[in-house]
Amino acid sequence: MNIFVLSTGRCGSTSFERACSAITNYSCGHETLTHALGSARLAYPERHIESDNRLSWFLGRLDAAYGDSAFYVHLTRDREQVAASYAKRLWPGSIMLAYARGILLRRRDKPEHTVAPPLRSLEVARDYVDTVNSNIRLFLRDKTRKMDFRLEGAETDFLAFWDAIGAEGDLERALQLLGERHNATD
């Protein structure tokens, strides 16, 4: 069984993957196939835990490849904290810039966009968070192997996750790694 950690990003996805590195009966990775195209983009090894916020843009293909045979984790964090973190991370190549300019098509040189919130606004970041989380919830509505995982309840939720997947390994080390912050901007 494969396990996919679906999230907006900026919500502990790296910490989650690091905690999973203490599990001995699964491999794990964070954004390991982001370079791949086509079927290779979702060609994870068996018994692998993948934490990659970009999977939220591949949900149709993820369903076709794994459907209900995988276990899915919807990793979330307080909406305002995620949005505030994303509002600080607007640089070329960032997912927020791609969302604002590529999905919403918001451009500074367009007169009709001058009345809209600026690209760096919390409003745009909140819209991104709401969009991604609603896409994930819709994808998961018919899945039988799934769980919600809130960063604010990480230790309790990780214990439930450990049991749900039949994890083996060093649980104490996993919880220690889960508590470490990575890529922090806030």
Stockholm file with secondary structure:
# STOCKHOLM 1.0

chainA/1-186         MNIFVLSTGRCGSTSFERACSAITNYSCGHETLTHALGSARLAYPERHIESDNRLSWFLGRLDAAYGDSAFYVHLTRDREQVAASYAKRLWPGSIMLAYARGILLRRRDKPEHTVAPPLRSLEVARDYVDTVNSNIRLFLRDKTRKMDFRLEGAETDFLAFWDAIGAEGDLERALQLLGERHNATD
#=GR chainA/1-186 SS CCEEEEECSSSSHHHHHHHHTTBSSSEEEESTTTTCCGGGGGCCCSSEEEECGGGGGCHHHHHHHHGGGSEEEEEECCHHHHHHHHHTCCCTTCHHHIIIIIISCCCTTCGGGTTSCCTTCHHHHHHHHHHHHHHHHHHHTTCSSEEEEEGGGHHHHHHHHHHHHTCCBCHHHHHHHHTSCCSCCC
#=GC SS_cons         CCEEEEECSSSSHHHHHHHHTTBSSSEEEESTTTTCCGGGGGCCCSSEEEECGGGGGCHHHHHHHHGGGSEEEEEECCHHHHHHHHHTCCCTTCHHHIIIIIISCCCTTCGGGTTSCCTTCHHHHHHHHHHHHHHHHHHHTTCSSEEEEEGGGHHHHHHHHHHHHTCCBCHHHHHHHHTSCCSCCC
//
